[in-house]
Amino acid sequence: MSKYRLSLAVAALVGAGISTIYAADPKAAGANPTFANPDTPGLLEGNPAPDVANVTDVVFLKQIAIGGKAEVDLGKLAVERNAAAGVESFAQRMIKDHDQANAKVATLARSARVDLPRELDAEHKAARDELSALRGTEFDLKYIDAQIKDHQKAVQLLVHEIGSGQHAGARELAANTLPGVLEHLEMARALHDQFIAGAEPRRAAAASR
């Protein structure tokens, strides 16, 4: 999901949250800057409970769960299809780290009473299908390009949750996850730079023939 589409999704869900709150109690809307559910303890006093998820928390948990599942699925595919040095080790790192992160997200979602998606969304399914049709160097470059974009989106999602979430556990998870995601992003960028550097001599050789 692009930054623009993510913003639209958050805006739509926030708008729905405002409508629900206002319908339940018009006075509550003005006392609910974090768009918590209308039955949140302490909401009307302007001090909503820190262990109740607001709309931002729900969006975060659902999106991070989908993204984490996609990382594991694509990592396993990359282990099978890689051609370039470093891609397999990167993919194995993604599988290991995101398996661990997915377990934490699932545990937190249960405590926050947030139902997580069981399947990938249409965008991630399409990306998986596209990569499944590729092999070798073509696969590697497409996979790493997708990893850069996905981790950039994850950084945006984590930063937004840290600043706008209400659930203390969700915000803590986002803060603890952010350094690892930034590390993954730098790893993907380094691999991409290696691909580009290696492609230049090949282009020059082909042009001289």
N, C-alpha and C positions, 0 to 999 in steps of 0.2 A: 504494500500500500504506500503510495507516495505521500509526502508531507501534506500536500493539499488535500488528498482524499482522507488521510487520517484526521486532519483538522475538521473536515466536513462530518466525518463519523462522530467525532467527539461532540461537535456542535449539535448534531441531530439528537444524540442521546441526552445531552444536557438540556436541550429544549424539551424533550419528552419528560425529563425529570422535573423541570419547572412546572409543566402542565399538570403532572400528577400531583405535585405538592399543592399547587394552587387550587386544584379541584377538591382536595381533601380538606384544606384549611387555607383560605386566601391570606390570612395573616402570617402563615408560616413561610410563605414565599420570601418575604422580606427579611426573615430571620434565618435564612438558609443559604449563606453565600457559597457553601461547598456542595449544594444540591444533594444533600443526604435524603434518604427515604423519610417520608413524613412521620413515621413512627420511631425515628431515632431518639433514644433517650437523651434528654437535655437539649433537644433541638430548639424548642421555643424560648429557652433561656439564653440562646446564643452560644451554647457550649455543648455541641454534639459529642457523643461518646467517641473516643478515639479508636475503638475496636469495631466500628460499624462502617461498612464500605459505602462510599459515595459513588456517583456515576463515573468519575475519573478512575477510581479504584477498580470498578467492574470492567471498564474498557481496558484498562491496563492488564488485569489478570487474564482476560480472554485473549487479548492480542499477544501477550507474552507467551501464553500457553500454545497458541497456534504456531507462532514463530519458532518456539523451542522444538515442537514436534517436527516442523519442517526441517530444521537444522539437522536433527538426527536422521530423518529419512534421506535427505540429500547427502549427508555425510556417508551413509552406508552405500549409496549409489556411487559416490565419488571414489570410495575405496575399490570398487569393482572396475571403474572406468578410467582411472587416472593414467596419464602418460608422462607427465612432467615430474621431475624430482621435487619433493616437498608437498605435493598435493595430497598424497595419501596420508602423510603424517599430520597435515593440517586437518584433513577430514576426520581422522581418528580423534584428534583433539576436540573437534566440534561434537562428535558423538559422546565422548566422555563428559565434557563440561556441560553440555545441554541435557544429557540424561540426568545428571545431578541437579541441575537447575530446575528441570521439569518436575522432579520429585518434590522439591521445595515449593514450587508454585502450586502443585496439587494439594499439598498439605495445608498451605495457607488459604487456598480457595475454599476448602472444606470448612475451616474455622471461620471464614468470613461469609459463609453461606452463598458463595458464588458458583454457579454451575458452569463448568468449562466445556468448550466444544470438544466433541469426540473425534471429529474429522478435520482435515485441513480445509481452509476456505478455497473458493474458486481460483483465486490468484495463485496460491501456493500449489494447488493441484496442476494448474496450467504450467507453472515453472518446472515442476517435477516431470510432467509429460514431455516438455520440450527437451529437458536434459536427458531423459531416457532414450531419446532418439539419436544422441550424439556419442562419440567415442574419441579417445585419444586427445590430441592437442586442442581440437575444437571444443571438446567437452570441458577440458581444464580451464580454458579461458572464459567460457560462458559461466562455468560454476563459480570461479573466483570473482568475476564481475558481479554475479548475483549475490555473492557473499558480502562484497563491499556495500552494495545497496541495502541489503537486509540488515546489516549491522549498523549502518547509518540510521536507518529507521528505528532500530531498537534503541539506539542512544537517545533519539528524540523522545521516544515513548518513555524511557526510564527517567529522563530529566523532567518531563511533564508530570509524571507521577510523583516524583520527589517534591516538586513545587506545588502541586495542586491536589494531591491525594489527601484523604482523611484518615483512612485506616492505618494505624501506626505500623502494623506488621507489613503491610503492602509497601509503605514508604521505605521502611528499613530494608526490605528485600530489594527494592529498586536501587537504593544507595549501595548495597553490598554487591549487587550484580553489575553495576555500571563499570567498575574498573576492569573486570574480565571481558566485558563486551568491547570496551575500547582496545584492549589488548588483541582480541580477535580481529578487530577492524584493521589494526596496524599490521598484523600478520598477513591478512588478505591483500592489503595494499602492497606489501613487500613482494609477495608472490606475483602480483600483477605487474610490478615494475620489472621483475625478472623475465616475465614473458615478453614484455615490450622490448627490453634490452636484447633478448635473444632473437626477436623477430627482425630487428634491423639488419644484422649480417645476412640473414636469409633473403631479405628483400634485395639487398645490394648484390648478392651473388646471382639471384634470379635476373636482375636487371642487366647484368654484364654478359649474360649468355646470348 
